Amino acid sequence: MTIFERIEKKIFFRLLSFIIFIIAFLSFVAVVTGTITISMPSFSKQSSEISVHKSEIDAVLKPEPKQ
């Protein structure tokens, strides 16, 4: 094995291990975020009450006069 092959293998191994570390870290962040999102359903299921009076419905459904 020449010195260039050794250097190439070392650089390739370091680059590959760095990429694997980045992928593992992003996967860990995704799992933690998913767990937090699932365990707190109050964020996604907040409902608000809407009240509509009969006069508002009548005003919307009232036919417009023809010209």
N, C-alpha and C positions, 0 to 999 in steps of 0.2 A: 504494500500500500504506500502510495506516495504521500508526501506532506500535504499536497493540495487535496487529495481525497480525504485525509483526516480532518483538515480544516473545513472542508465542505460538509462532512458528516456532523461535525460539532455545531456548525452554524445552522444546518438543517434541523438538528435535534433541538437546539435552543429556540428556533423560530416555531417549530411545531409544538413544543411544550408551552410556549407563550400563547399560541393560538388556542390550545386546549384549555389553558387556564382562563382565558377570556370567555370562552364558551361555557365553561363550568360556572364562572362567576355570574354571567348573565342568566343562566338557568336557575341558579340559586335565588337571584333577585326576583325572577318571574314566579318561582314557587312561593316565596315569602309574600309577594304582592297578591297573588291569587288566594293564599290562605287568609290574608287580612281582609280581602274583598268578600270572600265567602262568609267569614265569621262575623262580619258586621253588615247585616242586610238592611239596617236602618238607613244607610246612605242611598241605596237604590230604590227603596220602597217608601219614600216619604210621600204621603198623599196630602192633598189639600182639598178642602171642601169648597164646592162651588154652589152658590145658590142662585136660582133663576126664578123670578116672579112671573106670575101669569100675565101681567101687563106687558112684560118684555117679550114673551112668546107671541102675544096677540099683535104687538107692534111689528114683529118680524113677519108673521104670517098674513098680515092685512094686505089685501090686494091693492096695488097702486091704481090710481084713477087713470083711465085711458084718455089720451088727448086727441 
